[in-house]
Amino acid sequence: MKLEMEGFKKLTSVEKALQILRGVLEKQEKKDTEVLPLTESLGRVCGEDIYAPFDIPSFDRSAVDGYAVIAEDTFSASPSNPIELKIVGSLMPGDGPGSLKIDKGEAVEVATGAPLPINANAVIMAEDAKIVESGLIEVYKQVHPFQNVSRKGEDFKIGELVVRRGTRIKPWHIGALASLNISHVKVFSKPRIGILSTGSELVELGSELKPGKIVNSSKIMLKALINSCGGEPVDLGIVEDDVESILERIEDGLRSCDALITTGGTSIGRRDLVPEAVNLIGRVLVHGLAIRPGKPTGFGLVKDKLVFMLSGFPVAALIGFNLFVKPT
Amino acid sequence: MKLEMEGFKKLTSVEKALQILRGVLEKQEKKDTEVLPLTESLGRVCGEDIYAPFDIPSFDRSAVDGYAVIAEDTFSASPSNPIELKIVGSLMPGDGPGSLKIDKGEAVEVATGAPLPINANAVIMAEDAKIVESGLIEVYKQVHPFQNVSRKGEDFKIGELVVRRGTRIKPWHIGALASLNISHVKVFSKPRIGILSTGSELVELGSELKPGKIVNSSKIMLKALINSCGGEPVDLGIVEDDVESILERIEDGLRSCDALITTGGTSIGRRDLVPEAVNLIGRVLVHGLAIRPGKPTGFGLVKDKLVFMLSGFPVAALIGFNLFVKPT
């Protein structure tokens, strides 16, 4: 048995490694997209810039329950000097804008969300006025123009960018797009991320644990991590500690995956064969990081696809995943 | 038309409202549980305290590639004063613990993850030693006892609490449980959260938007929020602005839901009927919050189930959801 353990000659800083990774990602081709119902787009990555097709609100509307007025009519109103206004109608949410009109000295009862009548430019809150007799209110507080009014276009102006391409879609994006009546969105297809495990000590979850064997828990965790980041994990199994076998399984995996993660076999011991395999069919870009745990972490390119070489140890694999694989 | 808008007499602070909600939650009955494969448990809430069934690592193992030694043999080793050790074998990950043994002056080649041979208590890193001839190494650095060794039970000791009941299961929990060969977990059943929308101005996403109408975007957003919090949203539709109808739909919804969210109809205008409906079949606990937007937010109890009364406006509904509905 010939021993050939030399350790890492030179460690790469995380910053430098990320720089290299960014350089690679910039050159990666655009990914496939698909169109999904908005209601199924949670957590997916938006594949297009989406602009507002109309103003939201699409009309000046009341932000409170109260009375739509001409603000100037209320100037100087106070509890000791109330101003009387005549109620000429009421508007509720859903009523058509422009269906009522007020003149000086008049008001319209409005519920929150109702359109303002023509000529009205402010709303007195219900608690700042009182009905003194049928069709007549006393106003105890002045309002300035557009007070208590949600103005046309104040949430989104027509043509405004609402969700940028590349944004991970969150519940509030879905709310915003729904308010704009956008029922379908173009999203990037989920990246398929293969996981290839090395290590003859590994057994599958739920197997009998013979002495010296350990559960391949890194794979189980990586699948969950990939799922939680919006990717599609592809289980490529456990490969024996042999350069030729590793190389074949990487090539095979990359046929159906957009990128690949290997675990284990990236250190410098006698069986550290993944970087060697990657170099035979592609190019190792980073191997050996100035962090601990996770020193043997690295990545390379095989047929223009990224191969992330993570540690076999769960905590180090988690760090490697969070640093390099997880989308930013 | 009789106007009856009075505004909120008294607003509740968020802190006080949360206190009331906590009081209610403490009295809520335990939820149903189900047993899931670990690999499908991501994002679910753990329904039991899970303890380690064995030590992890289950044996002292090497944390590096190098040579397992008796630490005391290396004391005073340095580049100018190397110490020679005889290699008596090698151990790889997966080899059985206790399958090799060293004596004073001896070492065993070990790869990261390999068990230590009997009598060894430390590992020299590969880069701190050199093979001088077949079966003989020079050691250039001393190691202290248990240096570069992952000790039995250092990750988890047998009987240690690994995941607490009530924990939202994250990828790293899955990794930890997998390492303990725990393939199934008991989780709480997903709470079914009904969403009942009020507002005659509302239309469904994708419908034609007539003047004055708006898309029921709050519902779409709330569904996504409930999904992203691990709940199961149940669409209870849009109810007309009528106390009797609202009351029936709440009672009906609660038959199949664990809790219910209403949107809109919680302000004090003429059509603010949800709190009234809740009070007819249960009890409003909080209505009117000292926040803006979201003042009309509240909650109540109907047949011991929570009814959250949120604003119809998306941003205010989001705030109400995050404050009261979202699990902490």
Interface residues (C-beta under 8 A of the other chain):
Chain A: M1 L3 M5 E6 G7 F8 L38 T39 L42 G43 P57 S58 F59 V64 D65 G66 I87 S90 M92 P93 G94 D95 G96 P97 G98 S99 E109 A111 T112 G113 P115 M125 A126 E127 D128 I131 I137 K170 P171 W172 I174 G175 A176 A178 S179 L180 N181 S183 G199 S200 E201 L202 L205 G206 S207 L209 K210 P211 G212 K213 I214 V215 N216 S217 S218 I220 M221 L222 K223 A224 L225 N227 S228 S267 I268 G269 R270 R271 D272 G312 F313 P314 L318
Chain B: M1 L3 M5 E6 G7 F8 L38 T39 L42 G43 P57 S58 F59 V64 D65 G66 I87 S90 M92 P93 G94 D95 G96 P97 G98 S99 E109 A111 T112 G113 P115 M125 A126 E127 I131 K170 P171 W172 I174 G175 A176 A178 S179 L180 N181 S183 G199 S200 E201 L202 L205 G206 S207 L209 K210 P211 G212 K213 I214 V215 N216 S217 S218 I220 M221 L222 K223 A224 L225 N227 S228 G264 S267 I268 G269 R270 R271 D272 G312 F313 P314 L318
